[in-house]
Amino acid sequence: MKHNIMGQVSITIDAPASAVWEALTNPKIIKQYFFETDAHSDWSVGSPLTFEGEWEGKLYQDKGTILANKTNKLLRYSYWSSMSGIDDKPENYVTVTYELLDKDGKTTLTVTQENIPNKKMKEHAEGNWKKVLANLKNLLENQFVNSNYN
């Protein structure tokens, strides 16, 4: 059974979409802003995606499949978390979409998470995405952009 709860978080980053895209798809950069996770994928549609790491002393391996990839514009994947306490079944995967809108050298990044089982998990997901996006903005505006684009 699909759930119809959706969460969404947006942030504007003072960096071009190409820099934001690189940060979304480069495992070395992902690790710096995304809770130290190790991401593995070739990012092509239909390919597997895994996130591995340690959270509060517990090892995890989250996984999904790349559903859409439009360079510098849109990345979508299915996602299941080993720490969710929910069975690894297709109906329990959420869909995560990154949408990038580049305007005057700044990028608005919107993350949408669909098929969330309940409101409590929606609040948890949105809280996590706010932290991740704040970390990403900080990284790109203070380190990555200054060293690579100026």
N, C-alpha and C positions, 0 to 999 in steps of 0.2 A: 504494500500500500504506500503510495506516495504521500508525503506530507506537504502542506501548502504554505508553511511558514518560511519567510524569506528574510534575510538580514542584509543590510547594505551599509557600507562605509565609504566615504570619499575624502580625498586630500589633494591639495594642489602643491606640486613640488616645483621649485625653481630650477628646472632642468629640462632639456629636450626629451621628447618621447623615446628617442633612441637610447638615451642613458637610462631611463626608467625601465625600458624593455630589457636592456642588458642586465639590470639588477634583478629583474623578475625571472630571468632564464639562465643566469650564470651561477652555478652551484657555489663558487668561491665567494660571490657577493651575497647570495641568499643566506649563507651561513652567518654572515655578519649582522644581519638585521632580523632574521627569522628564528629566534630562540636557539641559535647554534645548530640548527638542523642541517643534515647532509641530504641534499636533493639529488636524485638520479633520474635523468630522462634525456632522450634526444629531442624532445619537445615536438615531434611530428605527430600528426593526428593518428590516433589508434595506438600510439606507443604507451608503454607503462610509465608511471611516475611513482617514485617512492620517496618518502621523507623518513630519515632515521636519525635517532639521537637519544638523548637522555633528558627527562623532565622530572624534576623533583625526586631524583634518585631512581627513577624507573626508566628502563630502556623501552623504546617504542619503535615500531615500523608502521607508518601510515602509507596508504597506497591509493592509486587511482589510475585513470587513463586520460590521455590528452584527447579532448573532444573538438577543439577548434584552436587554430593558430594563425593569426593574421599579424605579421611582424609589425611592431610599433603601434598596434591598434587594439588587438584583442587576444586574450589567452583564456581558454576554458578547459577545466578538467573535472572529472568525477573524483570523489575523495571519501575515503573511509579512515577513521582514526582508531588505532588499536587501543587507545586509552578511553574511547567513548563508552565502553561497556555495552555496546550494541553489536549484535551478530554481524559477521562479515557476509552480508547478502546484498545482492544488487539493489533492492529497494531501500537499503539503509545507507547508501552512498549519497552524499550531498553533491551538488554541482557548484563549483567555484568559478566565477568569471572575473577576470581583470579587464577593465575597459580603460584605454588611454585616450585622452583628448588633448592634443598639442595645440597651444595657442600662444603666439608671441614668445616662444622659447620656454614657456612654462607648461607643465603637464598636469592635468587633472586625472587622477587615478581613482577609479571606482571599483570596489570589490563587492560582488554580490554573491551570497551563499544561499542556495535554494534547497528545498527538501529537508529543512531542519525539523526534527521530531517534535519539539515543544518550545514554549516561550523561554523557559529557563536556559535551554541550550542556545537559543537565539541570542539572549543577552550575553552569555558566555562567549559565543562566537564573535559577536560585535565588539566586545571588550578586547578580545585577543587581536582582532583585525585593527582596532584603533592603536594598540601598542605596536604591532608590526608596521603599520603605515607611518606612524610617528618615527620609529627607528629608521625606516627606509628614507623618509624625508630628511632626517638629520644626517644620515650617511651620505646621501647624494648631494645635499646642499653644502655640507661642511668638509667632506673629504673627496669623494669621487669626482664631482663636478670641478672642484677647484684644481685637482691634480690633472684631470684629463681634458678639460674643455676650455681652460683659460690660458 
